[in-house]
């Protein structure tokens, strides 16, 4: 299903515009968070605890998917490095002698930029998602009432 169709479904949910927007924005934040592998579970759990719309939260969570995760996390890591004042973010990796433990050790310097960048990007994107969805729901309902 296309993104446009998912957004239409989100906008059409029978909840208050504020609750729909909070559900989506929080989902986007969770989806971009550094909690790899836990996004879906966290989205459902947080939506349940906060009494938000689980469907809308999961649509936001899935902003990161197999097609978007690499560019999102690459940008987030670069952004985190800039926030931390790092001039050189990518470590030197000896690809000819790289075992799994060597690779983990070599990539350790980008862990903090990854965490900082993905939390920051998730926060900003979550707020932007809230604003876009809130105004979309309000606009759609206004247009629907004028028919």
C-alpha positions as CSV (number, residue, x, y, z in Angstrom):
1,X,0.0,0.0,0.0
2,X,1.4,3.4,-1.0
3,X,2.3,6.0,1.6
4,X,-0.4,8.3,0.3
5,X,-3.0,5.6,1.1
6,X,-1.7,5.1,4.6
7,X,-1.8,8.9,5.2
8,X,-5.4,8.9,4.0
9,X,-6.2,6.1,6.4
10,X,-4.5,8.0,9.3
11,X,-6.4,11.2,8.5
12,X,-9.7,9.2,8.4
13,X,-9.3,7.7,11.8
14,X,-12.2,8.5,14.2
15,X,-10.3,10.2,17.0
16,X,-9.5,13.7,17.9
17,X,-7.0,15.5,15.6
18,X,-4.7,16.0,18.6
19,X,-4.8,12.3,19.5
20,X,-4.2,11.2,15.9
21,X,-1.3,13.7,15.6
22,X,0.3,12.7,18.9
23,X,0.0,9.0,18.0
24,X,1.7,9.6,14.6
25,X,4.4,12.0,15.9
26,X,5.3,9.6,18.8
27,X,5.4,6.7,16.3
28,X,7.8,8.6,14.0
29,X,10.0,9.4,17.0
30,X,10.1,5.7,18.0
31,X,10.7,4.6,14.4
32,X,13.8,6.8,14.1
33,X,15.0,6.1,17.6
34,X,18.2,4.0,18.0
35,X,16.2,1.1,19.5
36,X,16.8,-1.1,16.4
37,X,14.6,-4.3,16.4
38,X,12.3,-3.0,19.0
39,X,10.4,-0.3,17.1
40,X,7.1,-2.2,16.6
41,X,7.0,-3.6,20.1
42,X,7.8,-0.1,21.6
43,X,5.2,1.5,19.4
44,X,2.4,-0.8,20.5
45,X,3.5,-0.7,24.1
46,X,3.7,3.1,24.3
47,X,0.4,3.6,22.4
48,X,-1.2,1.2,24.8
49,X,0.2,2.8,27.9
50,X,-0.6,6.3,26.7
51,X,-4.0,5.3,25.3
52,X,-3.1,6.4,21.8
53,X,-4.2,5.0,18.5
54,X,-2.1,1.9,17.9
55,X,-2.7,1.8,14.1
56,X,-1.6,5.5,13.7
57,X,1.4,5.0,16.0
58,X,2.6,2.0,13.9
59,X,2.2,3.9,10.7
60,X,4.5,6.5,12.2
61,X,6.9,3.8,13.4
62,X,7.2,2.4,9.9
63,X,8.7,5.6,8.6
64,X,11.8,3.4,8.9
65,X,11.4,0.4,6.8
66,X,13.8,-1.7,4.6
67,X,13.8,1.1,1.9
68,X,14.4,4.1,4.3
69,X,16.4,2.8,7.2
70,X,19.8,3.1,5.6
71,X,19.5,6.7,4.4
72,X,17.7,7.8,7.7
73,X,20.3,6.2,10.0
74,X,23.2,7.4,7.8
75,X,22.0,10.9,8.0
76,X,21.2,10.6,11.7
77,X,24.8,9.4,12.4
78,X,26.3,12.2,10.3
79,X,24.0,14.7,12.1
80,X,25.0,13.3,15.5
81,X,28.7,13.7,14.6
82,X,28.1,17.3,13.7
83,X,26.1,17.9,16.9
84,X,29.0,16.4,18.9
85,X,31.5,18.5,16.9
86,X,33.3,15.6,15.2
87,X,35.2,16.5,12.1
88,X,35.9,12.9,11.0
89,X,32.9,10.6,11.7
90,X,33.7,7.4,9.7
91,X,36.5,5.3,11.2
92,X,39.2,3.7,9.2
93,X,38.3,0.0,8.6
94,X,40.8,-2.6,7.5
95,X,38.4,-4.5,5.2
96,X,41.1,-7.0,4.2
97,X,41.5,-8.3,7.8
98,X,38.0,-7.5,9.2
99,X,36.5,-10.2,11.4
100,X,33.2,-9.5,13.2
101,X,35.0,-8.5,16.4
102,X,37.3,-6.2,14.5
103,X,34.3,-4.6,12.7
104,X,32.5,-4.1,16.0
105,X,35.6,-2.5,17.5
106,X,36.1,-0.3,14.4
107,X,32.5,0.9,14.4
108,X,32.4,1.7,18.1
109,X,33.3,5.4,17.5
110,X,30.1,6.0,15.6
111,X,27.8,4.6,18.3
112,X,27.5,7.9,20.2
113,X,26.9,10.0,17.0
114,X,24.3,7.4,15.9
115,X,22.4,7.6,19.2
116,X,22.6,11.4,19.5
117,X,21.7,11.9,15.9
118,X,18.8,9.5,15.7
119,X,17.3,10.8,19.0
120,X,17.6,14.4,17.7
121,X,16.3,13.5,14.2
122,X,13.5,11.5,15.7
123,X,12.5,14.3,18.0
124,X,12.4,16.9,15.2
125,X,10.7,14.5,12.8
126,X,8.1,13.5,15.4
127,X,7.2,17.2,15.9
128,X,7.1,17.8,12.2
129,X,4.9,14.7,11.8
130,X,2.6,15.9,14.5
131,X,2.1,19.3,12.8
132,X,1.5,17.8,9.3
133,X,-0.9,15.2,10.5
134,X,-2.8,17.5,12.9
135,X,-3.3,20.1,10.1
136,X,-4.2,17.4,7.6
137,X,-6.9,15.9,9.9
138,X,-8.3,19.4,10.7
139,X,-8.3,20.3,7.0
140,X,-9.9,17.0,5.9
141,X,-12.6,17.3,8.5
142,X,-13.3,20.9,7.5
143,X,-13.6,20.0,3.9
144,X,-15.8,17.0,4.8
145,X,-18.2,19.2,6.7
146,X,-18.5,21.7,3.8
147,X,-19.8,19.1,1.4
